[in-house]
Amino acid sequence: TTASGVGDYPIIAAQGTLSAVNYTFAFADGTLSVTPATLTVTADNKTKVYGQVNPPLSDTITGFVNGDTDSVVTGVADLDTPATAASGVGNYTITAGPGTLSAVNYTFAFVDGTLSVTPAALTVTADDKTKVYGQGNPALTDTITGFVNGDTASAVSGAADLSTTATRFSGVGNYLIAAGPGSLSAANYTFAFAGGTLTINPDTTTTALDAAVFGLSATFTATVTANAPGSGTPTGSVDFFDTTTNNDLGSVVLSGGTASLTATLPDSAQNVMVRYLGDANDLASSAATSVSPLASVYVLNPSASGALSASGNAGLHVAGVVVDDSSSRTAVTANGNVRIAAREIDVVGGVRIAGNVSFSPKPLTGHAVMPDPYAGLPAPSGGTSLGSISLSGNSSRTIQPGVYTRITLSGNARLTMAPGLYVIAGGGFSVTGNAGVMARRW
């Protein structure tokens, strides 16, 4: 029958309904030979990633008849491939052989399969970088990971494409470093890419503080520079602070990296600090200096002729400045052997001299009016009125700060003025003959 197994089966011949005139019948049996059906053993196709161990090899058997299943098969096929964990990307034959296969009623045919080795993935990560605002971008680099089979970076040729939108003057913040394939190539690898971050930090700054002292008035100039070469000029403001008196002198906005402030100081040495407050791209910094008031003479009469007058052998020597606010063409008059020496001599109007007068330095005429630098100061500590001072002959005297109605010197008199603020109200200040005035430094 259809279900009969492999073997020979007799075919029996009998008369059945045979009939023939003039003949009789003789019968001879035949044989029905049932041969094995063919089962096809096909090696299953497999895939793996470069560097991985081979996957388990398997097969599929087809061709069963009469409702048979693989339960009629005993043993296993022999499956083999030359590929190993170290085999490069490509296709490798999986050979199928009989192994220990056996099945009643069947023979076996074999079909090979394919093991496909696919590339492993390398990850190219852009390295994080930092720089200071105003600096050029650092060299961009990357790190490649994911090598297998003992491979190293030597297995890769070419270079990744690394880029960032940040420039030298991009503001403080974080910027993406993008990574792309560029010219990268590797025989057994593909590439995946991960971006990095370029962090721009604020630039450090240096603040310098200079002071120009005129009497009790001082002009402070702060200069703020960025430390990174070529990083531009810091913006923002600086604050001036007298640390001796804990007095905030004021804030000034930088212009071109500098800011100046003029302040009236107490009549003693002061420590002044300037603090740059920083901006979006520049860090704060500070500087400090010590200043001492310089003895100075301010003549505030706005129009008098001879508002400052000296004659004979009179001398006026101060470490600070001499200022005459009179607009008269003869605001300063001097004759004889007068000697006037100061750090600076500023005259709004003009100067008239006669004789062997000496100025050091030469007066600057046409100067702008100097506001009373002491207007904001409290009254001198010496009192509201100490009367008048009159010295003549060879007399000498040291006086203390305060309000005086008049000071008159003549002959060879010598007047020494202790450090502090003096106000001469009403009677003027007159020096004639060989008289001299000395102002002690603070």
Summary of the structure (lengths in Angstrom):
residues: 442
radius of gyration: 55.1
end to end distance: 136.3
largest distance: 197.1
contacts: 1354
relative contact order: 0.08
helix: 1%
strand: 48%
